[in-house]
Amino acid sequence: MSEAIDVSTTPNAVKASKGFFGHPRGLAILFFTEMWERFSYYGMRGLLILYLTQHFLFSDQRSALMYGAYTALVYVMTIIGGSLADRYLGQRKAVTFGAILLVLGHFGMAFEGEGSKEILTYQGSEYQVTLDGRGGDADQVIISDTGTSKISFNEGATEMIIDNPTAVGLPVTISTADYTTRIEQEQLYVNILYLSLALIIAGVGYLKANISTIVGALYGYDDPRRDSGFTIFYMGINLGSFLSSITCGILGIVYGWKYGFGLAGIGMLLGLLVFLWGQKYLDGAAEPPNPEKLKKSAIGPINIEMGCYLIGLVIIAVSMLMVMNAHLIPDWFVGMLGVAVFLGLCAYATTKLQGDERSRMFAAIYFVLAQIPFWALFEQAGSSLNLFTDRLVDRSLFGWSVPAPVFQSLNAAFIFIFAPVFAWMWIALAKRKMEPSTPVKFAGGVFLVGLGFLALVAGMKISGSVGMTAVGFIFLVYWVHTMGELMLSPVGLSAVTKMAPARVVGLAMGSWFLYSGLSNYLAGVIARGTGAETIGGQLTDVAAAKATYAEVYTNVGYVAMGIAVVMLLISPLIKKLMRLDTIAEKNAAPNTQGLASPAE
């Protein structure tokens, strides 16, 4: 996915010398730091849901909620990391600390142990049920004291079929009602998993928002290279995502989980080394706002700088507990948190703002909320859609069965291809006074994310109740979703920062990231609904699983498209709330030099 970048102006921007395609040399350092950080993040993310279900043998439902909690916390913690950097640490120290945490977390993921064991008990004897590999091409096998045999299930999963019954001392078929199973986990390695995810959450929290801020600090208010610089930086994000989905995905599935996660860790280490080596090229743009203040005591012998780092340890502890217990967090709690923040934003706009500022603040609140249905569906890519691709898609291309995580590179690839097309299209339409308003673009993005799932369901129906879905429909759903992303994501944060009054832009940005996090948690709840019965992490009843996917994806597809229609109908009202005419007047005033142009 493309990532929201803070493109607001920076009062104390550094006008650095040219040295990287006509841009400040520091941009190269930030480009490669972010590229390797996103390489590590997306490389790990592509493998995560498969790792949880096949290696640790968590159920589909619990894996989906763990994944949702993890991705949600990644967004939420950027609020804390960004605030600490702005007030105390400065971006350089925050990014360095975050990168160190990320390196530790990604390498921690490579400590996999022997994996969980699924024990089957039949007529008083115990057998191990496992897979003979990783990914969707691995076969289910049963192991006894005398040998090993492949197993399968009849339609409806009422009977287990033993391929070589003599080898394991079992009959040809066993009724599923006649045996029980239990999961034995290596608790040490499960805890290492939780800790590693928590380290990554905290690391992204300290790094993600702050590195984008440094990019902005390299340019002056009116530097014409500014937008181009952010575009180059944005391409680094997608380059890292594209490369990691392919390389980490192949290594993790074909050669072993630890190799895929290990490569992600190496990528993050390279990012850290690049950033440490290149700090001299940042020209002081990321230094603490008050270096002397960092040395002051916060609590006893703990100074403020050390306190900022200790907050990171608190984030790690809280994140570890939340990921570990994601299945115990009631859905209503997350929903009530979203409602409470919404009411707080509305109360602020009503009581503290007046006139055009109040109106534009309500427009900003709308955009913050309008992203929710999009990301809740779009983020199925790393969870339910990843499992669907692994288990229920014919992934053969040119005679090779492509590992499911590799297909997540399609999003970045389509962005490379179509982002310039969209940029040209908006300019061409604007010249003809035909460019859609920001609210209309948002509605289009939500409509397309729903349409993508309906297109996938159509492909599922073509292949029948138990047939593998053609791989072309995976290309199609990623393409449609990326088109929706290009209509919503690039203008989203820009619209929020431009609509919110200058004194509360930080509040608006924090709200954007908070609701992005809540959207990711909601994505986990939706993915939970697609959960299916498994043995060894593989499906037992293909027909039932496929029917469940079709039902869930159809429902969310129609709901998203219905929401998009409502968004389209109210778009004139939202555009009116944006007060674009008064922003244009302020842009022309001398005392507002550097204010960004309105999002239309």
C-alpha positions as CSV (number, residue, x, y, z in Angstrom):
1,M,0.0,0.0,0.0
2,S,1.1,3.5,-0.4
3,E,1.6,5.4,2.8
4,A,0.3,8.8,4.0
5,I,3.1,11.3,4.1
6,D,3.0,14.6,6.0
7,V,3.5,17.2,3.3
8,S,2.8,20.2,5.5
9,T,5.3,23.0,5.4
10,T,8.0,23.3,7.9
11,P,8.9,26.8,9.2
12,N,12.6,26.1,9.8
13,A,13.1,24.1,6.7
14,V,16.7,23.7,5.6
15,K,17.5,24.7,2.0
16,A,20.2,22.1,1.4
17,S,22.4,21.9,-1.6
18,K,21.6,19.8,-4.6
19,G,23.1,16.4,-4.9
20,F,20.4,13.7,-5.5
21,F,18.7,14.1,-8.8
22,G,18.7,17.8,-8.2
23,H,17.5,17.4,-4.6
24,P,19.2,17.8,-1.2
25,R,21.7,15.0,-0.6
26,G,19.8,14.1,2.6
27,L,16.9,12.9,0.5
28,A,19.0,10.0,-0.7
29,I,19.7,9.0,2.8
30,L,16.0,9.2,3.8
31,F,15.0,7.4,0.5
32,F,17.2,4.4,1.2
33,T,16.5,4.3,5.0
34,E,12.7,4.3,4.3
35,M,13.1,1.8,1.4
36,W,14.9,-0.7,3.6
37,E,12.5,-0.1,6.5
38,R,9.5,-0.8,4.3
39,F,11.4,-3.8,2.8
40,S,11.6,-5.2,6.3
41,Y,8.0,-4.3,7.3
42,Y,6.3,-5.7,4.2
43,G,8.5,-8.7,3.9
44,M,7.6,-9.7,7.4
45,R,3.9,-8.8,6.9
46,G,3.6,-11.0,3.8
47,L,4.6,-14.0,5.7
48,L,3.0,-13.3,9.1
49,I,-0.5,-14.7,8.7
50,L,0.8,-17.9,7.1
51,Y,3.4,-18.2,9.9
52,L,0.8,-17.9,12.5
53,T,-1.6,-20.5,11.0
54,Q,1.0,-23.0,9.7
55,H,4.0,-22.8,12.1
56,F,2.3,-21.9,15.4
57,L,-1.0,-23.4,14.5
58,F,-3.2,-20.6,15.7
59,S,-6.7,-20.8,14.4
60,D,-7.7,-18.7,11.4
61,Q,-9.9,-16.6,13.7
62,R,-7.2,-15.9,16.3
63,S,-4.5,-15.3,13.7
64,A,-6.7,-12.7,12.0
65,L,-7.3,-10.8,15.2
66,M,-3.6,-10.9,16.1
67,Y,-2.7,-9.6,12.7
68,G,-5.4,-6.9,13.0
69,A,-4.2,-5.8,16.4
70,Y,-0.6,-5.7,15.2
71,T,-1.2,-3.6,12.2
72,A,-3.6,-1.3,14.2
73,L,-1.0,-0.7,16.9
74,V,1.7,0.1,14.2
75,Y,-0.4,3.1,13.2
76,V,-1.5,4.2,16.7
77,M,2.0,4.2,18.1
78,T,3.2,6.6,15.5
79,I,1.2,9.3,17.4
80,I,3.3,8.8,20.5
81,G,6.6,8.5,18.6
82,G,5.8,11.6,16.6
83,S,4.8,13.6,19.6
84,L,8.0,12.7,21.6
85,A,10.2,13.6,18.6
86,D,8.4,17.0,18.1
87,R,8.6,18.0,21.7
88,Y,11.8,16.5,23.0
89,L,13.9,14.0,21.0
90,G,14.0,15.5,17.6
91,Q,13.5,13.3,14.5
92,R,17.1,12.0,14.2
93,K,17.2,10.4,17.7
94,A,13.7,9.1,17.3
95,V,14.4,7.5,13.9
96,T,17.6,6.0,15.2
97,F,15.9,4.5,18.3
98,G,13.0,3.2,16.2
99,A,15.4,1.6,13.7
100,I,17.3,-0.2,16.5
101,L,14.0,-1.6,17.8
102,L,13.0,-2.7,14.4
103,V,16.2,-4.5,13.8
104,L,15.8,-6.4,17.1
105,G,12.2,-7.2,16.3
106,H,12.7,-8.5,12.7
107,F,15.7,-10.7,13.8
108,G,13.6,-12.0,16.7
109,M,11.0,-13.3,14.1
110,A,13.7,-15.6,12.8
111,F,13.8,-17.6,16.0
112,E,11.0,-20.0,15.1
113,G,11.8,-23.1,17.2
114,E,10.4,-26.5,16.1
115,G,6.9,-25.1,15.7
116,S,3.7,-26.1,17.3
117,K,2.5,-29.7,17.1
118,E,-1.0,-30.9,16.4
119,I,-1.7,-34.2,18.2
120,L,-4.5,-36.5,17.0
121,T,-5.9,-39.0,19.4
122,Y,-7.7,-42.1,17.9
123,Q,-8.7,-45.2,19.8
124,G,-6.3,-44.4,22.6
125,S,-3.3,-43.9,20.4
126,E,-1.6,-40.5,19.5
127,Y,-0.4,-39.3,16.1
128,Q,1.0,-36.1,14.9
129,V,-0.7,-34.2,12.1
130,T,1.5,-31.7,10.2
131,L,2.5,-30.4,6.8
132,D,5.3,-31.6,4.6
133,G,6.3,-28.1,3.7
134,R,5.1,-24.5,3.9
135,G,2.5,-22.5,2.0
136,G,-0.5,-23.7,0.0
137,D,1.3,-26.4,-1.9
138,A,2.2,-28.3,1.3
139,D,0.4,-31.6,1.9
140,Q,-1.2,-32.7,5.2
141,V,0.5,-35.8,6.6
142,I,0.0,-38.0,9.6
143,I,2.9,-39.4,11.5
144,S,2.9,-42.5,13.7
145,D,5.6,-44.6,15.4
146,T,5.8,-46.8,12.3
147,G,5.8,-44.3,9.4
148,T,4.2,-41.3,7.6
149,S,1.2,-41.0,5.2
150,K,-0.5,-38.2,3.3
151,I,-4.0,-37.5,4.4
152,S,-7.0,-35.7,2.8
153,F,-10.7,-35.2,3.5
154,N,-13.9,-36.0,1.7
155,E,-16.3,-33.3,0.7
156,G,-17.9,-32.0,3.8
157,A,-14.9,-33.1,5.9
158,T,-16.8,-36.0,7.6
159,E,-14.0,-38.5,7.0
160,M,-10.2,-38.4,7.0
161,I,-8.7,-40.4,4.1
162,I,-5.4,-42.1,4.7
163,D,-3.3,-42.4,1.6
164,N,-1.0,-45.1,2.9
165,P,-2.8,-46.7,5.9
166,T,-0.3,-49.6,6.3
167,A,2.6,-47.2,6.9
168,V,0.9,-45.6,9.9
169,G,-1.2,-48.6,11.1
170,L,-4.6,-46.9,10.5
171,P,-7.7,-47.8,8.4
172,V,-8.2,-46.2,5.0
173,T,-10.8,-43.8,6.4
174,I,-11.5,-42.4,9.8
175,S,-14.7,-40.5,10.8
176,T,-13.8,-37.0,12.0
177,A,-16.2,-37.7,14.9
178,D,-14.0,-40.6,16.1
179,Y,-10.8,-38.6,16.8
180,T,-9.8,-35.5,18.7
181,T,-6.9,-33.1,18.3
182,R,-5.0,-30.7,20.5
183,I,-2.3,-28.1,19.9
184,E,1.1,-28.3,21.8
185,Q,3.0,-25.0,21.5
186,E,6.6,-24.2,22.5
187,Q,5.7,-21.3,24.8
188,L,9.3,-19.8,24.7
189,Y,9.1,-19.3,21.0
190,V,5.5,-18.1,21.1
191,N,6.6,-15.4,23.6
192,I,9.5,-14.5,21.3
193,L,7.0,-14.0,18.6
194,Y,4.9,-11.7,20.8
195,L,8.0,-9.8,21.9
196,S,9.2,-9.4,18.3
197,L,5.9,-8.1,17.1
198,A,5.9,-5.6,20.0
199,L,9.4,-4.4,19.1
200,I,8.4,-3.8,15.5
201,I,5.3,-1.9,16.6
202,A,7.4,0.4,18.9
203,G,10.1,0.7,16.2
204,V,7.6,1.8,13.5
205,G,6.0,4.1,16.1
206,Y,9.3,6.0,16.6
207,L,10.4,5.9,12.9
208,K,7.5,6.1,10.5
209,A,6.0,9.6,11.0
210,N,9.4,11.2,11.9
211,I,11.3,10.2,8.8
212,S,8.6,11.8,6.7
213,T,9.0,15.0,8.8
214,I,12.7,15.1,8.1
215,V,12.0,15.0,4.3
216,G,9.8,18.1,4.7
217,A,12.6,19.8,6.7
218,L,15.0,19.6,3.8
219,Y,13.0,22.1,1.8
220,G,12.1,25.7,2.3
221,Y,8.5,27.0,2.2
222,D,8.5,27.9,-1.4
223,D,11.0,25.4,-2.7
224,P,9.6,24.2,-6.0
225,R,11.4,20.8,-5.5
226,R,9.3,20.0,-2.5
227,D,6.4,18.0,-4.1
228,S,8.9,16.2,-6.4
229,G,11.0,15.3,-3.3
230,F,8.1,13.7,-1.6
231,T,7.2,11.8,-4.8
232,I,10.8,10.4,-4.9
233,F,10.5,9.4,-1.2
234,Y,7.1,7.9,-1.8
235,M,8.6,5.7,-4.6
236,G,11.2,4.4,-2.1
237,I,8.3,3.1,0.1
238,N,6.8,1.2,-2.8
239,L,10.2,0.0,-4.1
240,G,10.9,-1.6,-0.7
241,S,7.4,-3.1,-0.6
242,F,7.7,-4.5,-4.1
243,L,11.2,-6.1,-3.6
244,S,10.4,-7.6,-0.1
245,S,7.1,-9.2,-1.1
246,I,9.0,-11.2,-3.8
247,T,12.3,-12.0,-2.1
248,C,11.1,-12.5,1.5
249,G,8.0,-14.3,0.3
250,I,10.0,-16.8,-1.8
251,L,12.7,-17.4,0.8
252,G,10.1,-17.9,3.6
253,I,7.9,-20.3,1.8
254,V,10.4,-22.2,-0.3
255,Y,13.4,-22.4,2.0
256,G,12.1,-21.7,5.6
257,W,10.4,-19.1,7.7
258,K,13.6,-18.0,9.3
259,Y,15.2,-17.2,6.0
260,G,12.3,-14.9,5.0
261,F,12.2,-13.1,8.3
262,G,16.0,-13.1,8.5
263,L,16.2,-11.3,5.1
264,A,13.6,-8.7,6.4
265,G,15.9,-8.2,9.4
266,I,18.9,-7.7,7.2
267,G,17.0,-5.1,5.2
268,M,16.2,-3.1,8.4
269,L,19.8,-3.4,9.5
270,L,20.9,-1.9,6.2
271,G,18.4,0.9,6.7
272,L,19.8,1.7,10.1
273,L,23.4,1.7,8.8
274,V,22.4,4.0,5.9
275,F,20.8,6.4,8.3
276,L,23.7,6.4,10.8
277,W,26.2,6.9,8.0
278,G,24.3,9.7,6.3
279,Q,23.2,11.9,9.2
280,K,25.9,14.4,8.2
281,Y,23.9,15.1,5.1
282,L,20.7,16.1,7.0
283,D,22.3,19.4,7.8
284,G,20.9,19.5,11.3
285,A,17.3,19.3,10.0
286,A,16.3,16.6,12.5
287,E,18.0,17.7,15.7
288,P,16.1,18.1,19.0
289,P,14.2,21.4,19.4
290,N,16.0,22.0,22.7
291,P,19.1,19.8,23.3
292,E,19.7,21.1,26.8
293,K,16.2,20.2,27.9
294,L,17.0,16.5,27.2
295,K,19.6,16.5,29.9
296,K,17.1,17.8,32.6
297,S,15.8,15.4,35.2
298,A,12.4,13.8,34.5
299,I,12.2,11.5,37.5
300,G,15.2,11.3,39.8
301,P,18.3,10.1,37.9
302,I,16.3,9.6,34.7
303,N,16.6,12.6,32.4
304,I,14.1,13.5,29.7
305,E,16.0,11.8,26.9
306,M,16.2,8.5,28.8
307,G,12.5,8.9,29.7
308,C,11.6,9.1,26.0
309,Y,13.4,5.9,25.4
310,L,11.8,4.2,28.5
311,I,8.4,5.2,27.1
312,G,9.4,2.9,24.2
313,L,9.7,0.1,26.6
314,V,6.2,0.8,27.9
315,I,4.9,0.7,24.3
316,I,6.6,-2.7,23.8
317,A,5.0,-4.1,27.0
318,V,1.5,-2.8,26.2
319,S,1.8,-3.9,22.5
320,M,2.9,-7.4,23.6
321,L,0.0,-7.8,25.9
322,M,-2.5,-6.5,23.3
323,V,-1.3,-8.7,20.5
324,M,-1.1,-11.7,22.9
325,N,-4.7,-11.1,24.1
326,A,-6.2,-9.7,20.9
327,H,-8.9,-12.4,20.9
328,L,-10.0,-11.2,24.4
329,I,-10.5,-7.6,23.4
330,P,-14.2,-7.0,22.8
331,D,-15.2,-5.5,19.5
332,W,-17.4,-2.9,21.3
333,F,-14.4,-1.5,23.1
334,V,-12.6,-0.6,19.9
335,G,-15.9,0.8,18.5
336,M,-16.5,2.9,21.6
337,L,-12.9,4.3,21.4
338,G,-13.7,5.4,17.8
339,V,-17.0,7.0,18.9
340,A,-15.4,8.7,21.9
341,V,-12.6,10.3,19.7
342,F,-15.2,11.4,17.1
343,L,-17.4,13.1,19.8
344,G,-14.3,14.7,21.2
345,L,-13.3,16.1,17.8
346,C,-16.8,17.4,17.2
347,A,-16.9,19.0,20.7
348,Y,-13.7,20.8,20.0
349,A,-14.8,22.0,16.6
350,T,-18.1,23.2,18.1
351,T,-16.8,24.9,21.2
352,K,-13.3,26.2,20.2
353,L,-13.7,27.1,16.6
354,Q,-15.9,29.5,14.7
355,G,-16.9,30.4,11.2
356,D,-14.8,29.0,8.3
357,E,-12.4,27.3,10.7
358,R,-15.2,25.3,12.3
359,S,-16.6,24.4,8.9
360,R,-13.3,23.2,7.6
361,M,-12.6,21.2,10.8
362,F,-15.8,19.3,10.3
363,A,-14.7,18.6,6.8
364,A,-11.4,17.3,8.2
365,I,-13.3,15.1,10.6
366,Y,-15.3,13.7,7.7
367,F,-12.1,12.7,5.8
368,V,-10.7,11.1,8.9
369,L,-13.8,8.9,9.2
370,A,-14.3,8.3,5.5
371,Q,-11.0,6.3,5.3
372,I,-12.3,3.6,7.6
373,P,-14.3,1.5,5.1
374,F,-11.5,1.7,2.6
375,W,-8.7,0.5,4.8
376,A,-10.8,-2.1,6.6
377,L,-11.3,-3.8,3.2
378,F,-8.0,-2.9,1.6
379,E,-6.0,-4.4,4.5
380,Q,-7.4,-7.8,3.9
381,A,-4.4,-8.1,1.5
382,G,-2.1,-9.2,4.4
383,S,-4.7,-11.4,6.2
384,S,-7.7,-13.1,4.7
385,L,-6.8,-12.4,1.1
386,N,-3.3,-13.8,1.7
387,L,-4.8,-17.0,3.1
388,F,-7.3,-17.2,0.3
389,T,-4.5,-16.9,-2.3
390,D,-2.5,-19.5,-0.5
391,R,-5.3,-22.1,-0.1
392,L,-7.9,-21.5,-2.8
393,V,-6.1,-20.0,-5.9
394,D,-4.3,-21.8,-8.7
395,R,-1.1,-19.9,-8.3
396,S,0.7,-21.4,-11.3
397,L,2.5,-19.0,-13.6
398,F,4.8,-20.2,-16.4
399,G,5.0,-23.6,-14.8
400,W,5.8,-22.4,-11.3
401,S,3.5,-22.3,-8.3
402,V,4.1,-18.8,-7.0
403,P,4.1,-18.4,-3.2
404,A,1.1,-16.5,-2.0
405,P,3.1,-13.6,-0.3
406,V,4.6,-12.7,-3.7
407,F,1.3,-11.5,-4.9
408,Q,1.3,-8.7,-2.4
409,S,4.0,-7.1,-4.6
410,L,1.2,-6.4,-7.1
411,N,0.0,-3.3,-5.2
412,A,3.4,-1.6,-5.4
413,A,3.8,-2.7,-9.0
414,F,0.5,-1.2,-10.0
415,I,1.4,2.0,-8.1
416,F,4.6,2.3,-10.1
417,I,2.7,2.0,-13.3
418,F,-0.5,4.0,-12.6
419,A,0.5,6.7,-10.1
420,P,2.0,8.8,-13.0
421,V,-1.1,8.2,-15.0
422,F,-3.4,9.4,-12.3
423,A,-1.2,12.5,-11.7
424,W,-1.4,13.3,-15.4
425,M,-5.1,12.6,-15.5
426,W,-5.9,14.9,-12.6
427,I,-3.9,17.8,-14.2
428,A,-5.6,17.2,-17.5
429,L,-9.1,17.2,-16.0
430,A,-8.3,20.3,-13.9
431,K,-7.3,22.2,-17.0
432,R,-10.8,21.4,-18.4
433,K,-12.4,22.2,-15.0
434,M,-13.5,18.5,-14.8
435,E,-11.4,17.3,-11.9
436,P,-13.5,15.5,-9.3
437,S,-13.6,17.1,-5.8
438,T,-11.8,15.4,-2.9
439,P,-15.1,14.0,-1.5
440,V,-15.9,12.5,-4.9
441,K,-12.5,10.9,-5.1
442,F,-12.9,9.5,-1.6
443,A,-16.3,8.0,-2.7
444,G,-14.7,6.5,-5.8
445,G,-11.9,4.9,-3.7
446,V,-14.4,3.2,-1.3
447,F,-16.6,2.1,-4.3
448,L,-13.6,0.4,-6.0
449,V,-12.4,-1.5,-2.9
450,G,-15.9,-3.0,-2.7
451,L,-16.0,-3.7,-6.4
452,G,-12.7,-5.5,-6.2
453,F,-14.1,-8.1,-3.8
454,L,-17.2,-8.6,-5.9
455,A,-14.9,-9.2,-8.9
456,L,-13.0,-11.8,-6.9
457,V,-16.3,-13.5,-5.8
458,A,-17.3,-13.8,-9.5
459,G,-14.0,-15.6,-10.2
460,M,-14.7,-17.9,-7.3
461,K,-18.1,-18.8,-8.6
462,I,-16.7,-19.5,-12.1
463,S,-14.4,-22.2,-10.6
464,G,-17.2,-24.1,-8.9
465,S,-17.6,-25.1,-5.3
466,V,-14.3,-26.9,-4.8
467,G,-12.2,-25.7,-7.8
468,M,-9.2,-23.4,-7.5
469,T,-9.9,-19.8,-8.5
470,A,-7.9,-18.6,-11.5
471,V,-4.9,-16.5,-10.6
472,G,-6.0,-13.8,-13.0
473,F,-8.6,-12.7,-10.5
474,I,-5.9,-12.1,-7.9
475,F,-4.3,-9.7,-10.4
476,L,-7.7,-8.2,-10.9
477,V,-8.6,-7.6,-7.3
478,Y,-5.2,-6.0,-6.5
479,W,-5.5,-3.8,-9.6
480,V,-9.0,-2.6,-8.7
481,H,-8.0,-2.0,-5.1
482,T,-4.8,0.0,-6.2
483,M,-7.0,2.2,-8.4
484,G,-9.1,2.9,-5.4
485,E,-6.1,3.6,-3.3
486,L,-4.8,6.2,-5.8
487,M,-8.1,8.0,-5.6
488,L,-8.2,8.1,-1.8
489,S,-4.8,7.7,-0.2
490,P,-2.7,10.5,-1.9
491,V,-5.3,13.1,-1.2
492,G,-6.4,12.0,2.3
493,L,-3.8,13.3,4.7
494,S,-3.2,16.3,2.5
495,A,-6.9,17.2,2.7
496,V,-6.9,16.7,6.5
497,T,-3.8,18.9,7.1
498,K,-5.2,21.6,4.8
499,M,-8.7,21.7,6.4
500,A,-7.6,21.6,10.0
501,P,-6.7,25.0,11.5
502,A,-2.9,25.5,11.8
503,R,-2.9,25.3,15.6
504,V,-4.6,21.8,15.6
505,V,-3.0,20.2,12.6
506,G,-1.1,17.8,15.0
507,L,-4.5,16.8,16.5
508,A,-5.9,16.2,13.0
509,M,-2.9,14.1,12.0
510,G,-3.0,12.1,15.2
511,S,-6.7,11.4,14.6
512,W,-5.9,10.3,11.0
513,F,-3.4,7.8,12.2
514,L,-5.7,6.7,15.1
515,Y,-8.5,5.9,12.7
516,S,-6.1,4.2,10.3
517,G,-5.2,1.9,13.2
518,L,-8.9,1.3,14.1
519,S,-9.5,0.5,10.4
520,N,-6.8,-2.1,10.6
521,Y,-8.3,-3.7,13.7
522,L,-11.7,-3.7,11.9
523,A,-9.9,-5.5,9.0
524,G,-8.9,-8.2,11.5
525,V,-12.5,-8.6,12.6
526,I,-13.6,-9.0,9.0
527,A,-10.9,-11.5,8.3
528,R,-11.9,-13.4,11.4
529,G,-15.3,-14.0,9.7
530,T,-13.5,-15.9,6.9
531,G,-11.9,-18.4,9.3
532,A,-12.2,-22.0,8.4
533,E,-11.5,-25.4,10.0
534,T,-7.9,-26.6,9.5
535,I,-5.6,-29.5,10.2
536,G,-1.9,-28.6,10.3
537,G,-2.8,-25.2,9.1
538,Q,-4.5,-26.4,5.9
539,L,-8.2,-26.6,5.1
540,T,-10.2,-29.7,5.8
541,D,-13.4,-28.7,3.9
542,V,-12.5,-26.7,0.7
543,A,-16.2,-26.2,-0.3
544,A,-17.2,-24.8,3.1
545,A,-14.2,-22.5,3.3
546,K,-14.8,-21.2,-0.2
547,A,-18.5,-20.6,0.5
548,T,-17.5,-18.6,3.6
549,Y,-15.1,-16.4,1.7
550,A,-17.7,-15.8,-1.0
551,E,-20.3,-14.8,1.6
552,V,-18.1,-12.5,3.6
553,Y,-16.5,-10.8,0.5
554,T,-19.9,-10.4,-1.1
555,N,-21.3,-8.8,2.0
556,V,-18.4,-6.4,2.6
557,G,-18.3,-5.6,-1.1
558,Y,-21.9,-4.5,-1.2
559,V,-21.7,-2.6,2.1
560,A,-18.6,-0.7,0.8
561,M,-20.3,0.2,-2.4
562,G,-23.4,1.3,-0.6
563,I,-21.4,3.5,1.7
564,A,-19.6,5.0,-1.4
565,V,-23.0,5.9,-2.9
566,V,-23.9,7.8,0.3
567,M,-20.5,9.5,0.3
568,L,-21.1,10.6,-3.3
569,L,-24.6,12.0,-2.5
570,I,-23.2,14.1,0.4
571,S,-20.1,15.2,-1.4
572,P,-21.5,18.6,-2.4
573,L,-22.2,19.2,1.3
574,I,-18.6,18.2,2.3
575,K,-17.2,20.4,-0.5
576,K,-19.2,23.3,0.9
577,L,-17.8,22.6,4.4
578,M,-14.3,22.8,3.0
579,R,-14.7,26.5,2.2
580,L,-12.2,26.4,-0.7
581,D,-12.9,30.0,-1.7
582,T,-11.7,31.4,1.7
583,I,-8.6,29.3,1.6
584,A,-7.8,30.7,-1.8
585,E,-8.1,34.2,-0.4
586,K,-5.8,33.4,2.5
587,N,-3.2,31.9,0.1
588,A,-3.1,35.3,-1.6
589,A,-2.6,37.2,1.6
590,P,1.0,38.2,2.5
591,N,0.8,36.8,6.1
592,T,0.0,33.3,4.9
593,Q,2.9,32.7,2.6
594,G,3.6,29.0,2.2
595,L,0.1,27.8,3.0
596,A,-0.7,24.8,0.9
597,S,-3.3,25.1,-1.9
598,P,-6.7,23.6,-1.2
599,A,-7.5,20.0,-1.9
600,E,-10.3,20.0,-4.5
